[in-house]
Amino acid sequence: MEFMGIDPTSTPVFLLYAYDWQMMSVLPHFRHKIKWFAKLCTALPQNSSKGAETFLNELSMMGKT
């Protein structure tokens, strides 16, 4: 599953961190979600696809409302 050209299932967590900080300037209203995702990344094994999918699903839900 890709999100804005990044496949979270094969991207090292530290790269996701860097990408999250980039997104924070682009999408300020997603800031709390991105912080939540960063916490999730530290709690789960690296490259966990389940956590990334949950985050992407929530992002797409937020876009629909």
C-alpha positions as MATLAB code, in Angstrom:
seq = 'MEFMGIDPTSTPVFLLYAYDWQMMSVLPHFRHKIKWFAKLCTALPQNSSKGAETFLNELSMMGKT';
ca = [
       0.000    0.000    0.000;
       1.475    3.352   -1.006;
       0.728    6.748    0.436;
       2.025    9.801   -1.441;
       4.656    7.638   -3.132;
       5.937    5.983    0.062;
       5.382    2.336    0.856;
       5.241    2.261    4.672;
       5.612   -1.518    4.817;
       9.137   -1.402    3.353;
      10.348    1.958    4.632;
      12.560    2.039    7.740;
      10.929    3.757   10.687;
      13.518    6.535   10.838;
      12.622    7.524    7.256;
       8.944    7.607    8.209;
       9.873    9.948   11.063;
      11.594   12.323    8.631;
       8.631   12.125    6.272;
       6.189   12.777    9.131;
       8.007   15.975   10.087;
       7.817   17.079    6.449;
       4.092   16.403    6.388;
       3.560   18.403    9.567;
       4.361   21.593    7.701;
       2.118   20.587    4.781;
      -0.811   19.256    6.792;
      -0.910   21.061   10.148;
      -4.352   19.653   10.995;
      -2.926   16.110   10.817;
      -0.246   16.978   13.365;
      -1.828   15.005   16.216;
      -2.285   11.959   13.966;
       1.337   12.077   12.894;
       2.498   12.270   16.523;
       0.269    9.297   17.261;
       1.817    7.412   14.317;
       5.336    8.204   15.528;
       4.446    6.744   18.942;
       2.985    3.702   17.217;
       6.215    3.227   15.234;
       8.255    3.113   18.426;
       5.847    0.651   20.046;
       5.657   -1.795   17.141;
       8.408   -3.795   15.440;
      10.122   -1.952   12.591;
       8.329   -2.173    9.231;
       5.061   -3.271   10.836;
       2.495   -3.033    8.054;
      -0.507   -3.282   10.394;
       0.278   -0.009   12.160;
       0.969    1.777    8.893;
      -2.269    0.513    7.352;
      -4.242    1.664   10.393;
      -2.720    5.121   10.095;
      -3.377    5.342    6.343;
      -6.969    4.165    6.807;
      -7.543    6.836    9.445;
      -5.993    9.500    7.209;
      -8.294    8.559    4.323;
     -11.303    8.622    6.674;
     -10.332   12.114    7.828;
     -10.121   13.229    4.209;
     -13.683   12.081    3.548;
     -15.323   14.034    6.357;
];
